[in-house]
């Protein structure tokens, strides 16, 4: 697991939203994660991230904001 993202895995919102199990840490970090997710209106992905995401995410993906895929290659 990437150290940059390790802080998120114990959070209650993150665990429940990604279906990693119930419970988890609550507090300001959990609130910020939930608030950030709830206000996200869309995600922008480049080709590589989109292609990898298509393979990795289950049919019932936990993230449901709109998606814009930038297909232009330089």
C-alpha positions as CSV (number, residue, x, y, z in Angstrom):
1,X,0.0,0.0,0.0
2,X,1.3,3.4,-0.9
3,X,2.3,5.4,2.2
4,X,0.7,8.5,0.7
5,X,-2.7,6.9,1.0
6,X,-2.2,4.9,4.2
7,X,-4.0,7.5,6.4
8,X,-7.3,6.8,4.6
9,X,-7.7,3.0,5.1
10,X,-8.5,3.1,8.8
11,X,-11.2,5.8,8.4
12,X,-14.8,4.6,8.9
13,X,-16.1,6.5,5.8
14,X,-13.4,5.1,3.6
15,X,-13.8,1.5,4.8
16,X,-17.5,1.5,4.5
17,X,-17.6,3.3,1.1
18,X,-15.1,0.9,-0.4
19,X,-16.8,-2.1,1.2
20,X,-13.7,-3.0,3.2
21,X,-15.7,-3.7,6.4
22,X,-17.6,-1.9,9.0
23,X,-16.3,0.4,11.7
24,X,-13.1,2.4,11.6
25,X,-11.7,5.6,13.0
26,X,-13.9,8.7,13.3
27,X,-12.8,12.2,13.8
28,X,-11.7,15.2,11.7
29,X,-9.9,13.1,9.1
30,X,-13.0,10.9,8.6
31,X,-15.2,14.1,8.3
32,X,-12.9,15.6,5.7
33,X,-12.8,12.4,3.6
34,X,-16.6,12.2,3.7
35,X,-17.1,15.9,2.9
36,X,-14.6,15.8,0.1
37,X,-16.3,12.7,-1.5
38,X,-19.8,14.2,-1.1
39,X,-18.9,17.4,-2.9
40,X,-17.0,15.8,-5.8
41,X,-19.2,16.4,-8.9
42,X,-16.9,14.7,-11.4
43,X,-13.6,13.0,-11.9
44,X,-11.2,13.6,-14.8
45,X,-9.0,10.7,-15.7
46,X,-6.3,10.3,-18.3
47,X,-6.2,7.3,-20.6
48,X,-3.9,5.1,-18.5
49,X,-5.9,5.7,-15.3
50,X,-9.2,5.0,-17.1
51,X,-7.9,1.8,-18.7
52,X,-6.5,0.4,-15.4
53,X,-9.7,1.5,-13.5
54,X,-11.9,-0.3,-16.0
55,X,-10.1,-3.5,-15.3
56,X,-9.8,-3.2,-11.5
57,X,-13.2,-1.8,-10.4
58,X,-16.1,-4.2,-9.7
59,X,-19.4,-3.8,-11.5
60,X,-20.8,-2.0,-8.4
61,X,-17.9,0.5,-8.1
62,X,-18.0,2.6,-4.9
63,X,-17.4,5.9,-6.8
64,X,-20.3,7.3,-8.7
65,X,-19.5,10.9,-9.7
66,X,-19.6,11.8,-13.4
67,X,-16.5,10.9,-15.4
68,X,-14.7,12.6,-18.2
69,X,-12.0,10.6,-20.0
70,X,-9.4,12.6,-21.8
71,X,-8.5,10.3,-24.8
72,X,-6.0,12.7,-26.4
73,X,-2.5,11.3,-26.7
74,X,0.5,13.6,-27.2
